[in-house]
Amino acid sequence: MPETMTAIRIENPGPDYRLLPATVARPAPGPGEVLIKVAAAGVNRADIAQARGVYPPPPGAPATLGLEIAGSIAALGDGVTGHHIGEQVCALLTGGGYAEYCVAALECLLPIPKGVPLIEAAALPEVHFTVWTNLMDAARLKPGESVLIHGGSSGIGTAAIQLCAALGHTVFATAGSAEKCRACEELGAARAINYREEDFVEAVKSATGGKGVNVILDMVGGDYIEKNFRALAVGGRLVNIAFQGGMKAEVNFGLMLMKRLSFLATTLRGRPNAEKALIRDALAKTVWPLIGAGRIKPVIDRILPLSQAQDAHARMTGSGHIGKILLTA
Ligand SMILES: NC(=O)c1ccc[n+]([C@@H]2O[C@H](COP(=O)([O-])OP(=O)(O)OC[C@H]3O[C@@H](n4cnc5c(N)ncnc54)[C@H](OP(=O)(O)O)[C@@H]3O)[C@@H](O)[C@H]2O)c1
């Protein structure tokens, strides 16, 4: 196996960053880790923030971008059992996926679901770890409850809509164009709301007989915080995974008191592996069988070669995409 490999290097981190292929040392797996020959890596909005220099990797994480991959195990770290060289897997990473090889912790490995091509499996880990832990662990979504997914056409949104619909929840979604709204409804949303043309609070209220929804998954924040409180039913839970619309807002928290609401926010990347393993186990038990049965599909916007990582970021920054953008190594 070569001692070096190609990986994407961030030149000039900041607003005018460039992503360029570079020859770097191949990483070596430590105890409890495997080396993976990458077939494809998923692109995430966090990668753009990292390249712009506003989202540093957590301590100990590789500086190379890339939070998820699919590929084949190329080497086993000391003491690793239950896996073999050549085994096809997908994995959640703390970084390092934009490369020919990367290292993954055993706690973050999952098999390739039945019927999913190896490359497309790179679209699965980040969205499903995030959606599951936020909707199920944080927001405690219960059978029969209704859900509003903001950013329904995003990588995260397309996974969340499909999961909630497959589990029998009534799903509402927001998206920024008629085409994106159509995609959300095709994925299982009962109603998609074009937030550029319609007030989502009014739309959700009128679709639920004035009650509101039980759970909201939000990536916008800012002035959506109070609007979300208004769109929630009594006892509702709001969970934020990003604040693209602003970290600061003037909010009437009286609504939380009166409606007995919960407001939560989480990130995934910096969590200990033991915590990620619990999410991985829940995915293997509940979500991977739904993917294997074709009830949940990876939604792929486009697949580009690793050398075009810059174009992949431009596509995501322009927000023209529906679903995931992948890079093939
Ligand atoms: N906390 C965590 O652990 C965690 C993990 C993964 C991802 N995330 C975050 O989750 C978000 C989605 O990630 P991704 O990789 O799936 O990115 P993505 O595909 O680029 O999604 C971003 C989405 O935000 C939507 N959006 C922006 N403003 C909106 C608004 N006012 N109302 C409704 N939707 C709006 C965009 O929709 P339009 O184009 O239609 O405006 C787009 O679909 C990102 O912010 C990411 O940082 C957080």
The ligand as an SDF file (V2000), in Angstrom:
LIG
                    3D

 48 52  0  0  0  0  0  0  0  0999 V2000
  -25.7070   20.2360   14.6480 N   0  0  0  0  0  0  0  0  0  0  0  0
  -25.2720   19.2000   13.9400 C   0  0  0  0  0  0  0  0  0  0  0  0
  -24.7860   18.2140   14.4850 O   0  0  0  0  0  0  0  0  0  0  0  0
  -25.3950   19.2270   12.4390 C   0  0  0  0  0  0  0  0  0  0  0  0
  -25.0850   18.0790   11.6850 C   0  0  0  0  0  0  0  0  0  0  0  0
  -25.2650   18.1320   10.3000 C   0  0  0  0  0  0  0  0  0  0  0  0
  -25.7260   19.2980    9.7000 C   0  0  0  0  0  0  0  0  0  0  0  0
  -25.9690   20.4030   10.4750 N   0  0  0  0  0  0  0  0  0  0  0  0
  -26.4730   21.6550    9.8520 C   0  0  0  0  0  0  0  0  0  0  0  0
  -27.7080   21.3590    9.2100 O   0  0  0  0  0  0  0  0  0  0  0  0
  -27.8670   22.2050    8.0770 C   0  0  0  0  0  0  0  0  0  0  0  0
  -28.1260   21.3530    6.8610 C   0  0  0  0  0  0  0  0  0  0  0  0
  -26.9450   20.6780    6.5060 O   0  0  0  0  0  0  0  0  0  0  0  0
  -26.7220   20.0880    5.0500 P   0  0  0  0  0  0  0  0  0  0  0  0
  -25.3340   19.5900    4.9880 O   0  0  0  0  0  0  0  0  0  0  0  0
  -27.8670   19.1990    4.7490 O   0  0  0  0  0  0  0  0  0  0  0  0
  -26.7560   21.4340    4.1970 O   0  0  0  0  0  0  0  0  0  0  0  0
  -27.5680   21.9170    2.9320 P   0  0  0  0  0  0  0  0  0  0  0  0
  -27.9880   20.7510    2.1000 O   0  0  0  0  0  0  0  0  0  0  0  0
  -26.7730   22.9780    2.2630 O   0  0  0  0  0  0  0  0  0  0  0  0
  -28.8360   22.6000    3.6000 O   0  0  0  0  0  0  0  0  0  0  0  0
  -28.9950   23.9290    3.9570 C   0  0  0  0  0  0  0  0  0  0  0  0
  -30.4790   24.1970    3.8190 C   0  0  0  0  0  0  0  0  0  0  0  0
  -30.8870   25.3250    4.5810 O   0  0  0  0  0  0  0  0  0  0  0  0
  -32.0500   25.7920    3.9690 C   0  0  0  0  0  0  0  0  0  0  0  0
  -32.4420   27.1250    4.4020 N   0  0  0  0  0  0  0  0  0  0  0  0
  -31.6760   28.2440    4.4660 C   0  0  0  0  0  0  0  0  0  0  0  0
  -32.4330   29.2700    4.9150 N   0  0  0  0  0  0  0  0  0  0  0  0
  -33.6940   28.7780    5.1280 C   0  0  0  0  0  0  0  0  0  0  0  0
  -34.9200   29.3270    5.5890 C   0  0  0  0  0  0  0  0  0  0  0  0
  -35.0010   30.6310    5.9270 N   0  0  0  0  0  0  0  0  0  0  0  0
  -36.0150   28.5190    5.7040 N   0  0  0  0  0  0  0  0  0  0  0  0
  -35.9420   27.2150    5.3870 C   0  0  0  0  0  0  0  0  0  0  0  0
  -34.7910   26.6340    4.9340 N   0  0  0  0  0  0  0  0  0  0  0  0
  -33.6970   27.4050    4.8070 C   0  0  0  0  0  0  0  0  0  0  0  0
  -31.6920   25.7640    2.5050 C   0  0  0  0  0  0  0  0  0  0  0  0
  -32.8780   25.7350    1.7530 O   0  0  0  0  0  0  0  0  0  0  0  0
  -33.1500   26.7540    0.5310 P   0  0  0  0  0  0  0  0  0  0  0  0
  -32.0240   26.5490   -0.4290 O   0  0  0  0  0  0  0  0  0  0  0  0
  -34.4390   26.3260   -0.0040 O   0  0  0  0  0  0  0  0  0  0  0  0
  -33.1300   28.1220    1.1410 O   0  0  0  0  0  0  0  0  0  0  0  0
  -30.9240   24.4400    2.3920 C   0  0  0  0  0  0  0  0  0  0  0  0
  -31.8000   23.3980    2.0120 O   0  0  0  0  0  0  0  0  0  0  0  0
  -26.5930   23.0340    7.9440 C   0  0  0  0  0  0  0  0  0  0  0  0
  -26.7960   24.2920    8.5080 O   0  0  0  0  0  0  0  0  0  0  0  0
  -25.5830   22.2220    8.7720 C   0  0  0  0  0  0  0  0  0  0  0  0
  -24.5500   23.0190    9.2830 O   0  0  0  0  0  0  0  0  0  0  0  0
  -25.8260   20.3890   11.8180 C   0  0  0  0  0  0  0  0  0  0  0  0
  1  2  1  0
  2  3  2  0
  2  4  1  0
  4  5  1  0
  4 48  2  0
  5  6  2  0
  6  7  1  0
  7  8  2  0
  8  9  1  0
  8 48  1  0
  9 10  1  0
  9 46  1  0
 10 11  1  0
 11 12  1  0
 11 44  1  0
 12 13  1  0
 13 14  1  0
 14 15  2  0
 14 16  1  0
 14 17  1  0
 17 18  1  0
 18 19  2  0
 18 20  1  0
 18 21  1  0
 21 22  1  0
 22 23  1  0
 23 24  1  0
 23 42  1  0
 24 25  1  0
 25 26  1  0
 25 36  1  0
 26 27  1  0
 26 35  1  0
 27 28  2  0
 28 29  1  0
 29 30  1  0
 29 35  2  0
 30 31  1  0
 30 32  2  0
 32 33  1  0
 33 34  2  0
 34 35  1  0
 36 37  1  0
 36 42  1  0
 37 38  1  0
 38 39  2  0
 38 40  1  0
 38 41  1  0
 42 43  1  0
 44 45  1  0
 44 46  1  0
 46 47  1  0
M  CHG  2   8   1  16  -1
M  END
$$$$
